[in-house]
Amino acid sequence: MSSPKKRMSVFTLSMMTVAAVCSLRGLPMMAKEGLSMIFYILFSTIIFLLPASLVAAELGGAFSKESGGVYTWVKAAFGSRWGFTAIWLQWIQNVVWYPTVLGFAAGALAYLFMDPNLANSGAYTGSVILIAYWCATFITLAGTDVVSKVTKYGVLLGTVLPGVLVIVLGLLWINMGNPLEFLQVSPQLAAAEKTMGQLPHARLFPHITGLGSVAFLAGIILLFAGVEVHAVHANELENPGKQFPESMFLAAGVIFLLFTLGSLSVAAVLPAEEISLTAGLMQAFKMLLGKFHLDFLTPIIGLLAAFGAIGGVMSWISGPSRGLLHTADQGELPPFLAKTNKKGMPINILFIQAVIVSILASLYFIMDNVSVAFFMISAMTITLYLVMYILMYAAAIKLRYTQPDLPRTYKVPGGFYGLCAVAGVGLLGVCFALIVGFFPPTNLQVGNPALYVTLVAVGLVVFVGLPLLINAIKKPGWKQTH
């Protein structure tokens, strides 16, 4: 019954990873930073994407015969309590993240309906999130084979194709001699610099007046997170030890190129202050396609971008939920959460996360500013995910020290100290982003800053505390005997 799963290709796993990481929803967030986005992308790539890819490739190769992903890695280093905490955080941050990526899908679909103003409606956005997520959940129940196909075509048609198109149109825009918006200075920044006696100009390095000035960095780092999520599928490859690292590096290269060139194209045609976090990509497409008399393609691109976002969601639904299922089989969760259907999909876990997503989507119905709701949920998401990365990097260091002879089909170069350097850089980047994530961004009107910080802090404490509480009350009878 499991033989077809053993034949997943490097390309398919790479595309599933690209789908999990590279959502076009991130382009507006980076474009909003203007020319400074180059700093943010380079910072996120060097401090986060590269260390995460290298460490995940080593750990994935070492444990390629086992399922469970980060649960297996962290458990081997620090025991089942912290292994369970790691996979829980990967799962729950993911659940908190779904409304943000589907909020982007709602913004893209507004252009399919030829009513861009819908993207600013909380009721419309919340409704699309609920419908799309429940549909994705039912499709996921059909099994990994169906999910991998939808995800692969979702990323090719809904992420890579629109991403390449916006890059090509952006280059044509530049070639025609049009003014580049990312070289302009926003009125707010110009006024701030004049009061300090400085000449207003576009900056490669962010204009930093406090941690709130770089709060978007936490959100941008989140855009590069997730290269490790499909480690649970490593043993479905024909040669996991060799092919899993290959899929990691192929995915990382595609992610970097799409993010860098795509966000520059959006920033070239839209003033930073006019970019919507949920609909910014479609704003750029509408302007670019109109310039080249291709307006009729706008609704089609809206549909494809939404399909890509939903494919990304399905990619995430299948990965962490299966990792959590593995912990249920190991006795970390009550037996009812280990229930699966004929396709091996965790029914109860999928339905529970769908209910949580539905509750979070209600934020869009009660908050006036969709961009603020979008960013606040993103901030809560990144703090949870960053704690998981701290555990992953620490596990890699400890395992290289305590189990140097563990067979590893790929090793981070430089021996033990080389791994410490790579994982150490990753840890520094993660800790910095974790601190920054608690500061409301200065370029978004978040309303009450104290409420913003409180919500993010409470979310972190509650969602990190829950797995520790569950571990403390677990019972021996929870472990599955099949």
C-alpha positions in Angstrom: 0.0 0.0 0.0 2.9 2.4 0.7 5.0 1.6 -2.4 3.7 4.5 -4.5 4.8 6.9 -1.8 8.4 5.7 -2.0 8.7 7.2 -5.5 8.4 10.9 -4.7 10.9 12.8 -6.9 13.4 15.4 -5.9 11.6 17.9 -8.1 8.2 17.2 -6.5 9.6 17.5 -3.0 11.4 20.7 -4.0 8.2 22.2 -5.4 6.3 21.2 -2.2 9.0 23.0 -0.2 8.8 26.0 -2.5 5.0 26.0 -2.0 5.5 25.9 1.8 8.0 28.7 1.9 7.6 30.9 -1.2 4.1 32.4 -1.2 3.8 35.5 -3.4 1.9 37.1 -0.5 5.3 38.1 0.8 6.2 40.3 -2.2 4.1 43.3 -1.0 5.6 43.1 2.5 9.1 43.3 1.1 8.2 45.8 -1.6 6.8 48.1 1.1 10.3 48.6 2.4 11.4 50.2 -0.9 15.1 49.9 -1.8 15.8 48.7 1.8 14.2 45.4 0.8 17.6 44.3 -0.7 19.1 44.6 2.8 16.2 42.6 4.3 16.3 39.9 1.7 20.1 39.5 2.0 19.9 39.6 5.8 17.1 36.9 5.8 19.0 34.7 3.3 22.4 34.8 5.1 21.1 34.8 8.7 18.1 32.5 8.2 17.5 30.7 4.9 21.0 29.3 4.4 21.6 28.1 8.0 18.1 26.6 8.1 18.6 24.8 4.8 22.1 23.5 5.8 21.0 22.3 9.2 17.8 20.8 8.0 19.7 19.0 5.2 22.1 17.4 7.8 19.3 16.4 10.2 17.0 15.2 7.5 19.8 13.1 6.0 20.7 11.6 9.4 17.1 10.6 10.2 15.9 10.0 6.7 14.6 6.5 7.6 12.4 7.8 10.3 9.2 9.9 10.0 8.4 12.8 12.4 10.7 15.6 11.1 11.7 18.1 13.8 10.1 15.8 16.5 12.6 13.1 15.7 15.5 15.4 15.5 14.9 17.3 18.7 13.8 14.2 20.6 17.1 12.5 19.8 19.0 15.5 21.3 16.8 16.6 24.2 14.2 13.9 24.8 10.5 13.5 24.0 9.3 16.6 25.9 11.2 19.1 23.8 10.8 17.0 20.6 7.0 17.2 21.1 7.3 20.9 21.8 9.2 21.5 18.6 6.7 19.7 16.3 3.8 21.3 18.2 5.2 24.8 17.6 5.8 24.0 13.9 2.1 22.8 13.8 0.5 25.5 15.8 2.4 28.4 14.2 1.3 27.0 10.9 -2.4 27.0 12.1 -2.0 30.6 13.1 -0.4 31.4 9.8 -3.1 30.0 7.5 -5.4 33.0 7.8 -2.6 35.3 6.6 -1.8 33.4 3.4 -5.5 32.9 2.7 -6.0 36.6 3.3 -3.6 37.1 0.4 -5.7 34.6 -1.7 -8.8 36.6 -0.9 -7.0 39.8 -2.1 -6.1 38.0 -5.4 -9.6 36.7 -5.9 -11.0 40.2 -5.6 -9.4 40.9 -8.9 -11.0 37.8 -10.4 -14.3 39.3 -9.4 -13.2 42.6 -10.9 -13.7 44.5 -7.6 -10.3 45.3 -6.0 -12.0 47.2 -3.2 -13.2 43.8 -1.8 -9.6 43.2 -0.7 -10.1 45.9 2.0 -13.3 44.3 3.3 -12.8 42.2 6.5 -16.1 40.3 6.0 -15.1 39.3 2.4 -11.6 38.3 3.4 -12.8 36.3 6.4 -15.4 34.5 4.3 -12.9 33.5 1.7 -10.5 32.2 4.3 -13.2 30.0 5.8 -14.3 28.6 2.5 -10.8 28.0 1.1 -9.4 26.4 4.2 -12.2 23.9 4.7 -12.0 23.0 1.0 -8.2 22.5 1.4 -8.8 20.3 4.5 -11.2 18.0 2.7 -8.8 17.7 -0.3 -6.0 16.8 2.1 -8.0 14.0 3.5 -7.7 12.3 0.1 -4.1 11.5 0.9 -0.5 12.5 0.2 -0.6 11.6 -3.5 -3.5 14.0 -4.1 -1.9 16.7 -1.9 1.5 16.4 -3.7 -0.1 16.8 -7.1 -2.3 19.8 -6.1 0.7 21.4 -4.4 3.1 20.8 -7.3 0.7 22.3 -9.9 -0.3 25.0 -7.4 3.3 26.2 -7.0 4.1 25.9 -10.7 0.9 27.7 -11.9 0.1 29.8 -8.9 3.6 30.9 -7.6 6.3 30.3 -10.2 4.3 31.4 -13.3 2.9 34.6 -11.8 6.2 35.2 -10.1 8.2 34.9 -13.4 5.5 37.1 -15.2 5.7 39.9 -12.6 9.5 39.8 -12.9 9.4 39.9 -16.8 6.9 42.8 -16.8 8.9 44.6 -14.2 12.0 44.4 -16.4 10.0 45.6 -19.4 8.7 48.5 -17.2 12.3 49.5 -16.4 13.5 49.0 -20.0 10.8 51.5 -21.1 12.3 54.2 -19.0 9.5 54.5 -16.4 10.3 56.0 -13.0 11.2 53.5 -10.4 9.1 54.0 -7.3 11.6 52.3 -5.0 14.0 55.1 -5.7 11.5 57.6 -4.4 11.2 58.7 -0.7 7.9 58.5 1.1 6.5 61.8 2.4 6.7 60.6 6.0 10.4 59.5 5.7 11.3 62.7 3.8 9.7 64.8 6.6 11.5 62.8 9.3 14.9 63.2 7.6 14.4 66.9 7.0 13.7 67.5 10.7 17.1 65.8 11.5 18.8 67.9 8.9 19.4 65.1 6.5 18.9 65.0 2.7 16.0 62.7 1.9 17.1 59.8 -0.3 16.3 56.1 -1.0 18.3 53.8 1.3 19.7 50.4 0.9 20.1 50.2 4.6 16.9 50.8 6.6 16.3 54.1 8.3 16.4 52.9 11.9 15.0 55.1 14.7 14.1 52.2 17.0 13.3 48.5 16.9 9.8 49.4 15.5 11.6 50.6 12.4 12.7 47.1 11.6 9.6 45.2 12.9 8.9 44.2 9.3 12.1 42.1 9.5 10.4 39.6 11.7 7.6 39.2 9.1 10.1 39.0 6.2 12.1 36.3 8.0 8.9 34.3 8.4 8.6 34.4 4.5 11.9 32.4 4.4 10.8 29.9 7.0 9.7 26.3 6.3 12.5 24.6 4.4 12.5 21.9 7.1 8.7 21.2 7.0 8.7 18.4 4.5 11.4 16.4 6.2 8.5 14.1 7.2 8.3 13.1 3.5 12.1 12.2 3.3 11.5 8.5 3.5 9.1 8.7 0.5 12.1 9.4 -1.8 13.9 6.6 -3.6 17.3 7.6 -2.0 16.4 9.8 1.0 19.9 10.4 2.2 21.1 11.8 -1.1 17.9 13.3 -2.5 16.6 15.1 0.6 19.6 17.5 0.8 19.3 18.0 -3.0 15.7 19.0 -2.8 16.5 21.4 0.1 19.1 23.3 -1.9 17.1 23.4 -5.2 14.1 24.8 -3.2 16.3 27.4 -1.5 17.7 28.7 -4.8 14.2 29.0 -6.4 12.9 30.8 -3.2 15.7 33.4 -3.2 15.3 34.3 -6.9 11.5 34.6 -6.8 11.5 36.7 -3.7 14.3 39.1 -4.7 13.3 39.8 -8.3 9.5 39.6 -7.6 9.5 42.1 -4.8 11.8 44.5 -6.8 9.2 44.4 -9.6 6.3 45.3 -7.3 8.3 48.1 -5.6 9.3 49.5 -9.0 5.7 50.3 -10.0 3.9 51.0 -6.7 4.7 53.8 -4.1 5.4 52.2 -0.8 2.6 53.9 1.1 0.0 52.6 -1.4 1.0 48.9 -1.2 -1.6 46.7 0.5 -0.1 43.8 2.4 -2.9 41.5 1.1 -3.5 42.9 -2.4 -0.2 44.5 -3.2 0.8 41.9 -5.8 -2.4 42.3 -7.7 -2.1 46.1 -7.5 1.2 45.7 -9.3 -0.1 43.3 -11.8 -3.1 45.6 -12.6 -0.7 48.5 -13.3 1.8 46.5 -15.3 -0.8 44.6 -17.4 -2.6 47.9 -18.1 0.6 49.5 -19.3 1.0 46.7 -21.8 -2.7 46.6 -22.8 -3.1 43.1 -21.2 -5.8 44.0 -18.7 -7.8 41.0 -19.7 -5.2 38.8 -17.9 -5.7 40.5 -14.5 -8.6 38.2 -13.3 -6.7 35.1 -14.6 -3.6 36.1 -12.6 -5.8 36.7 -9.6 -7.2 33.1 -9.9 -3.7 31.6 -10.4 -2.3 33.5 -7.4 -5.1 32.4 -5.2 -4.6 28.8 -6.5 -0.9 29.0 -5.6 -1.7 30.3 -2.1 -4.2 27.5 -1.5 -1.6 25.0 -2.8 0.9 26.4 -0.3 -1.7 25.9 2.5 -2.2 22.3 1.5 1.5 21.7 1.5 1.6 22.8 5.1 -1.6 21.0 6.2 0.0 17.7 5.2 3.5 18.2 6.6 3.2 19.3 10.3 -0.1 17.5 10.9 1.6 14.2 9.9 4.5 15.1 12.2 2.0 15.6 15.0 0.4 12.3 14.1 3.7 10.6 14.6 3.9 12.1 18.1 0.4 10.7 18.8 1.6 7.3 17.8 4.5 7.7 20.2 2.1 8.4 23.1 2.6 12.2 23.3 -1.0 12.9 22.5 -4.4 11.3 23.5 -5.2 8.3 21.3 -8.2 9.9 19.6 -5.7 12.3 17.9 -3.9 9.3 16.3 -7.0 8.3 14.3 -6.4 8.2 10.6 -8.6 7.5 7.5 -7.9 4.9 4.8 -5.3 7.2 3.2 -3.4 7.5 6.4 -4.4 11.2 7.0 -4.9 12.3 10.6 -8.7 13.1 10.6 -9.1 14.5 14.1 -5.9 16.6 14.0 -7.0 18.1 10.6 -10.5 19.0 11.9 -9.2 20.5 15.2 -6.8 22.8 13.3 -9.6 23.8 10.9 -11.7 24.9 13.9 -8.8 26.9 15.3 -8.3 28.5 11.8 -12.0 29.4 11.7 -11.7 31.2 15.1 -8.6 33.1 14.0 -10.3 34.1 10.7 -13.0 35.9 12.8 -10.3 38.6 13.5 -10.9 39.8 10.0 -14.6 40.3 10.8 -14.0 42.5 13.8 -10.8 44.5 12.8 -11.3 47.6 10.6 -7.8 47.5 9.0 -7.2 44.3 7.1 -3.4 45.0 6.8 -3.1 45.4 10.6 -5.0 42.1 11.2 -2.7 40.5 8.6 0.5 41.7 10.3 -0.6 41.1 13.9 -1.4 37.4 13.1 2.0 37.2 11.2 3.8 38.6 14.3 2.2 36.0 16.5 3.1 33.3 14.0 6.8 34.2 13.8 7.4 34.2 17.5 6.1 30.7 17.8 8.1 29.5 14.8 11.3 31.1 16.0 11.2 29.1 19.2 11.0 25.9 17.2 14.1 27.0 15.2 16.0 27.6 18.4 15.3 24.0 19.4 16.3 22.7 15.9 19.6 24.5 15.8 20.4 23.5 19.4 19.6 19.9 18.5 21.9 19.9 15.5 24.8 21.2 17.7 24.2 18.7 20.5 23.8 15.7 18.2 27.1 16.5 16.3 28.8 16.7 19.7 27.2 13.7 21.5 26.7 11.4 18.5 29.6 12.3 16.1 29.4 8.8 14.5 25.7 9.0 13.6 25.6 8.3 9.9 24.9 11.6 8.1 24.5 11.5 4.3 25.1 15.3 4.3 27.2 17.2 6.8 27.5 21.0 7.3 31.1 21.7 6.2 33.9 22.6 8.6 33.5 19.8 11.2 32.0 20.4 14.6 33.1 24.1 14.7 31.7 24.6 11.2 28.3 23.4 12.3 28.5 25.6 15.4 29.3 28.6 13.2 26.4 28.0 10.8 23.9 27.0 13.5 25.2 29.9 15.7 24.5 32.4 13.0 21.1 31.0 12.6 20.5 31.2 16.4 21.6 34.9 16.4 19.3 35.7 13.6 16.4 33.9 15.2 16.8 35.5 18.6 17.1 39.0 17.0 13.9 38.5 15.0 12.2 37.1 18.1 12.9 40.3 20.0 12.0 42.5 17.1 8.7 40.7 16.6 7.3 42.3 19.9 7.7 45.8 18.5 4.8 47.3 16.6 6.0 48.4 13.1 6.3 52.2 12.7 5.0 52.1 9.1 1.6 50.5 10.1 -1.1 52.1 12.2 -1.6 49.3 14.7 -3.9 51.3 17.0 -3.0 50.5 20.6 0.6 49.4 20.8 0.2 48.0 24.3 -2.6 45.7 23.0 -0.5 44.6 20.1 2.4 43.6 22.3 0.1 41.9 24.8 -1.6 39.8 22.1 1.7 38.7 20.7 3.1 37.9 24.2 0.0 36.0 25.4 0.0 34.0 22.2 3.6 33.0 22.7 3.2 32.0 26.4 -0.1 30.1 25.8 1.1 28.2 22.7 4.5 27.3 24.1 3.0 26.4 27.5 0.4 24.0 26.0 2.8 21.3 24.8 4.7 21.3 28.1 1.4 21.0 29.9 0.2 18.1 27.7 3.6 16.4 28.1 3.3 16.7 31.9 -0.2 15.0 32.0 0.4 12.3 29.3 -0.4 8.8 30.3 1.4 5.5 29.4 -1.8 4.1 27.8 -1.6 6.8 25.1 1.1 5.0 23.1 -0.2 3.2 20.0 0.5 -0.6 19.8 -0.1 -1.1 16.0 
